[in-house]
Amino acid sequence: MSEMNTASYPCPEEPGFTARPINTNSYRFVDSHCHLDALEFEQDLEAVRLRAREGGVDLCLLPAVDKMSFEKVARLAHQFKDVYALGIHPLYTTKAKESDLDFLVECVSSAQKVHDPRMIAIGEIGLDKSVPGLNWDKQVFFYETQLRTASEFNLPVVLHVRQSVDFILKGLRKIRVCGGIAHAFNGSLQQAHQLIDLGFKLGFGGALTYPRALHLRKLAKELPIDCIVLETDSPDIVPSWLYVNAERRSKGALQARNEPLEILKIAAELSSLRGISKEELMYATRQNFFSLFNLNDL
């Protein structure tokens, strides 16, 4: 993919773009984290997004993962009337250059200059301690530099926090931002409350659907409802009903693909855990998302 032409951002004045005051009650479910730009969706992306919208998933947040994905997530967000974030994922810092951080600033600045209401965050950024061989110092440099960019542009952040929540918190205390989402949260209760105190919502998705995920299910059940958002992380983190175990894979079965439509079943699982209706969960998590990003018009 070619480098992003920052002048090509869809603009409210362009034909085909209609900004309107947002009525949060007109939206149903929100998938707060999905990668619709992934190769897994290349063949049937429009059908995937249509299925989700017909099922009740009216808004998706599409986070970038590297410089080369900036243009695509922006274009898809406008095409499907979704929202997007720009940033460099910790797993992609291996090949990233410091100049990519300058390019991020250029793209965010351009989006704000044309008042693009669909660019709402810096992300996906963060830290990852789970993958051997990654350059930790480089991860921290990219994470903290992008936090500074978020602070400069007064944007929330979408955080990748796998096995690194304490280090994530250290960065957030050092460089203050206006909140965000801790995507796929699986830390301790104490860490959860520390993130909440810093203005963060916690993303819960397919991982909570596994009966053996006792800690995660307990968190999802007991944390305040006003700090939770729903996510799929499509096409990753498949929920339990899509998982194909090693034995079946060895016999030729293919791993099923996760997609935004699965938010409905994830919501059913979480609402059952919490003892509330799916509609109540839908309303609460939708409000959490819209209030976090202070969405006024889409």
N, C-alpha and C positions, 0 to 999 in steps of 0.2 A: 504494500500500500504506500502510496506517495505521501510525502509530508503534508500535514494539514495546511490548507490555505485559510488563514485566520479571517480573511475578508469574506469567506464563503459561508459564514454562519447564517442560518435562517434568521430573519429579522422581522419584528412585528409588522413592518410596513410592506413586506414582500407579498406578492400575490399568493394566495393559498394559506396564509398564516393569519389566524384570527385569535387574538388574545381576548379573554373574557374574564370578568370577575369570577373568582372561584366560589362555588357553593359546595362545601365539603360533603353535604348530605347527598349530592348527586353522584358521589363516588362510593363504590362498594369496597372490595378488598384492595390492598396495596401490597405489592411484592417489593419490599424495601432493598432487595439485593438480587439481581439476576444478570447474567452475562449473555444477553441476546446476540452479541457480536461474536460469540464463540463459533468455531468451525462446525461443531455438532449441530448447529441450527442452520447451516448454510443452505441446505436443500429445501427446507420447508418452513422458513422463518415466518413468513406471513401467515401460514396456517396455524403455527404455534401461537402467535400473538392473538389471532382471531379466536382460537379455542379458549384462550385464557379470558379474553374480554367477554365473550359470550357466556362464559361460566361465572363471571362476576369479578374478575381481576381487572379493575379499570385503570390502574396506574402501576408502572414498574420503574424502579430506579436502576439505571444502567451505569455501573462504574467502569471506568477505563482501567487497564492494567499496565499499559506502557504507552510510550509516545506514539507508536504506530496505530493504537486503537482510539486515539482521541477523536479523529474525524469520524470514524464509524459509529461510535456511541452517540455522538452529537447528531449525526444524520438519522440514525434509527430512532432516537428519542423524538425528533421532530416528525418523522414519518408516522410513528405509532402514537403520537400525542402522549409520550411518556416524559421522564426526566432523566438527567444524566449527571455524572461526576467525572472530573478529570484528575488523574493522578498516576503514580508509578507504584505498582504493587511490590512488596518486598521480595517476592520470588523472581521478579524481573529486574532487580537491581544488578544482578550479575552482569548482564549485557548493557545495562543503561550507562549513559555518559552524563557527566555533570551538565553538559549543554542541554540535555533533555529537561532539566529543571528550569532552565531559562525559557525553553520552549513552552513549558507548562505555564509559566507566568504570562508569556505573550498570548497564549490561547485563552486563559482566564480573563485577562485584561480585555481582549477583543470581545469575548462573550458579554462581559459587563458593559462595554461601550455601546453595544447594540441592544442592551437591555433584554438579553435572552432569558426568559423566565424559566427555561427548561434546564439550564445549567445551575445546579443548586448546591454543589459541594465539591470538596477536594477529596478524591478517593479513586480507587481503593489504595490506601497507604497503610503503613504500619510496620510490624516486625514479626518474624517467624523463627522460632527456635527449634522447629521440628525437623527441618531438612538439613542433613549433614553437608558440610562443605560450603555453605553460603558465607560470604564475607560479612561478619557481624558489624564491623566498624562501618562498612559501606551502607549496610541496611540502616544503621542509626543515623548516618549522615543524611541519607535520602529522606528518612522519616522526619527528622527534625527540620530539615530545610522545607519540606512540604507543609509542616505545621506552621512555619513562619509565613509561607505563602497564604495559607488559610487565614491566619491572623491578619495579614496585610489586607486581604480582600474581604474580611469579615464573613467568611464562609464556614459552615460546619464541615466536619470531616467524616469520612467512612473508613473505619479502621479494621485492619486485619490484625488479630491479636493472638494467634495460635501459639500456645505455650510461652507467652511473652507478656502477660498482662502487667506484671510489676514494672517491666521496662517501659511499656506503653504509658503507664501512669507517671513514671518518672519524667518522660518527655512532656506529658500534658501539664505537669506542675511547673516545668521549666518554661514552656511556651504555651501561653493560654490561648485557647480558641473558643468559639461560641458553640461548643457542644458538638454533637454528631451521633453516629451509630457505631457501637462496638459489634461488628458483624460476627455471626456464628459464635456468640459468647459461650464459653464453657469454663469460666474461672470460678473462684470461690465466692461465697456470699459476701464476704468482706470486700473483695475486689469489685463485685457488682455495685455495692453501695458507694464505693469510692468513685466509680465512673458516673453513677447517677448524680452524686454531689457535684461533679464537674459538668453537668448538663447533658449527659449522654443517655440515649436509649439503647437497649440491648436487643440484638437481633436473634430470634429463635426460629428454627426451621426444621428440616427433615431429621436432623440428629435426635430431636426429642421424641420421635415416633418409635424409637427402639426400646422395648421393655427393659433391657439391661442398662440403659442410660439413666441409672437411678439418680445420680447427682444432678444431671441436667434437667430431668423431669421435676425434681424437687425445686430447683431454682425457678423453672417456668411456672410452677404451681404457686409458689409462695412470694415471689417478688411482686411489688406493687404493679397493678395493671397499667398504671400511667407511665411506666418506664419500658414497656415492651412494644416491639414492632415485629411483624411477621416477614419472613423471607424464604426463598427457595435456594438461593445460590445456584440456580440453574446454569449449566447442566450438571453441576457438581452436587455433592451431599444428597444423594438420593434418599428418599424416605424409605421406611422399612418395607412397604408393599412393592417397591420397585427393585429392591436389592436382590441380586443374584449371587449366591454364595460360590465359593471356590469349587466345590464339588460339581455344581451344575455348570459352571463355566468350563470345567475340564471336559465336560461331555458335549460342549459346543453351544451352550446357552449364552446369549449375549447380555451384557449388562444393560438394563433399561435406562433410558435417558430421563433425567429430571427436567421439568419445565414449569413455567409460572402457574399453570392450571392447578398444580399440586398444592398450592396455597389453601385451597378449599378443604382438602383432607387434613392438612397440617393444622388448620384452624379448628377443625372438628376434634382432632386429638387434643389440642391445647385447651379448648373450651371444656371438654370432658374432664381433663385433669383439674381444672380450676372450678368446676361445678357451676359454670355459667352457660348461657346460650351462645351459639355460634354468632348470632346477630349482635349480641352485646360485645363479644370479642372483636368482631369486625368494626363496630363503631369506635371502640376504645383505641384499637391499634391504628385505625385510620386517623383519628384525631391526634394521636401521638405523633404520627408522621407529619401531618400538615402543620402542627404547631411548632415542631422542631425546626422545620425548614421555612417557617413563616411564609407559606405560599399564599400569594394574593391573586395571581392570575396565571392561567395556563392556556 
